[in-house]
Amino acid sequence: MGNITGIVPKIAVSDLDSAIPFYERLTGAKLAQRFSYGTVALASVGDFLLIEGGSDYQPEQSALIFVESLEEVIDLVARTNGQILEGPADVPNGRRAVIRHPDGSEFEYLQRPNEK
């Protein structure tokens, strides 16, 4: 079995209030979970993370990848010429790192507290 336990696409939206109903209907989610991080407002709706950060805002990473072991990802990155851009660091919802893959793509990784 692989290390990845889930992938959440990050979607930049201009207005959370108008975007949430569509994603709730699309996913069958009953209630979006809203929160903020720095200067952006976010909503978790089903398997999507909606981000409102201004008209020109685009998330730096296109997805959040949940893993059983963040250390396994970090070890793989070190062996394959990838790069750790942020972290690893403990955050309220687990242990997090931002990683650039050898092909140049960037993703945010999160190991939740209930994983390894």
C-alpha positions as CSV (number, residue, x, y, z in Angstrom):
1,M,0.0,0.0,0.0
2,G,1.2,3.5,-0.8
3,N,2.0,6.4,1.5
4,I,-0.6,8.8,0.1
5,T,-3.9,8.7,2.0
6,G,-5.7,11.5,0.2
7,I,-5.3,14.5,-2.2
8,V,-7.2,17.8,-1.9
9,P,-7.2,20.2,-4.9
10,K,-6.6,23.8,-4.0
11,I,-9.0,26.1,-6.0
12,A,-8.6,29.9,-6.1
13,V,-12.0,31.6,-6.0
14,S,-12.9,35.3,-6.1
15,D,-15.8,34.9,-3.6
16,L,-16.1,32.1,-1.1
17,D,-19.8,32.9,-0.4
18,S,-20.8,32.4,-4.0
19,A,-18.5,29.4,-4.7
20,I,-19.4,27.3,-1.7
21,P,-22.9,26.3,-2.7
22,F,-21.7,24.9,-6.0
23,Y,-19.0,22.8,-4.3
24,E,-21.5,21.6,-1.6
25,R,-23.9,20.4,-4.3
26,L,-21.0,18.9,-6.4
27,T,-19.6,16.9,-3.5
28,G,-22.7,16.3,-1.4
29,A,-21.1,18.1,1.5
30,K,-23.6,19.4,4.0
31,L,-21.6,22.2,5.5
32,A,-18.3,23.9,4.4
33,Q,-15.7,24.3,7.1
34,R,-14.4,27.9,7.0
35,F,-11.1,29.1,8.4
36,S,-8.4,31.7,7.7
37,Y,-4.6,31.4,7.2
38,G,-2.7,34.6,7.1
39,T,-4.4,37.0,4.6
40,V,-6.5,34.4,2.9
41,A,-10.0,33.0,3.7
42,L,-10.5,29.2,3.1
43,A,-13.3,26.7,3.0
44,S,-13.0,22.9,3.0
45,V,-15.9,21.5,1.0
46,G,-15.9,17.8,0.5
47,D,-12.6,17.0,-1.3
48,F,-11.9,20.6,-2.3
49,L,-10.0,23.4,-0.6
50,L,-11.4,26.8,-1.7
51,I,-9.1,29.8,-1.2
52,E,-10.1,33.4,-1.5
53,G,-7.1,35.7,-1.5
54,G,-7.8,38.5,-3.8
55,S,-8.4,38.9,-7.6
56,D,-4.9,37.9,-8.6
57,Y,-4.3,35.2,-5.9
58,Q,-3.3,31.7,-7.1
59,P,-2.2,29.0,-4.6
60,E,1.5,28.3,-4.8
61,Q,0.8,24.6,-4.7
62,S,-2.1,23.1,-6.6
63,A,-2.9,20.4,-4.1
64,L,-2.5,19.3,-0.5
65,I,-1.4,15.7,-0.2
66,F,-2.1,13.7,2.9
67,V,0.5,11.0,3.8
68,E,1.0,8.3,6.4
69,S,4.6,9.3,6.8
70,L,6.1,12.7,5.9
71,E,9.6,11.4,6.6
72,E,9.2,8.8,3.8
73,V,8.4,11.6,1.4
74,I,11.3,13.7,2.6
75,D,13.7,10.7,2.2
76,L,12.5,10.2,-1.3
77,V,12.9,13.8,-2.2
78,A,16.5,13.8,-0.9
79,R,17.3,10.7,-3.0
80,T,15.8,12.1,-6.2
81,N,17.0,15.7,-6.4
82,G,13.7,17.2,-5.2
83,Q,13.7,20.1,-2.7
84,I,12.2,20.9,0.6
85,L,10.8,24.4,0.3
86,E,9.2,24.7,3.8
87,G,9.4,22.6,6.9
88,P,8.9,20.0,8.0
89,A,7.1,21.7,10.8
90,D,4.5,20.9,13.4
91,V,1.2,22.7,12.7
92,P,-2.2,22.5,14.5
93,N,-3.5,19.8,12.1
94,G,-0.3,17.6,11.9
95,R,3.2,17.8,10.5
96,R,3.6,19.8,7.2
97,A,6.1,20.4,4.5
98,V,6.1,22.1,1.1
99,I,8.1,20.1,-1.4
100,R,9.3,20.6,-5.0
101,H,9.4,17.4,-7.0
102,P,12.3,16.7,-9.3
103,D,10.0,17.7,-12.2
104,G,9.5,21.2,-10.7
105,S,5.9,20.7,-9.5
106,E,5.2,21.9,-5.9
107,F,2.9,20.3,-3.4
108,E,2.0,20.8,0.3
109,Y,2.2,17.6,2.3
110,L,0.5,16.9,5.6
111,Q,0.9,14.0,8.0
112,R,-2.1,14.1,10.3
113,P,-1.6,13.5,14.0
114,N,-3.4,10.1,13.9
115,E,-1.0,8.8,11.2
116,K,2.4,7.3,12.1
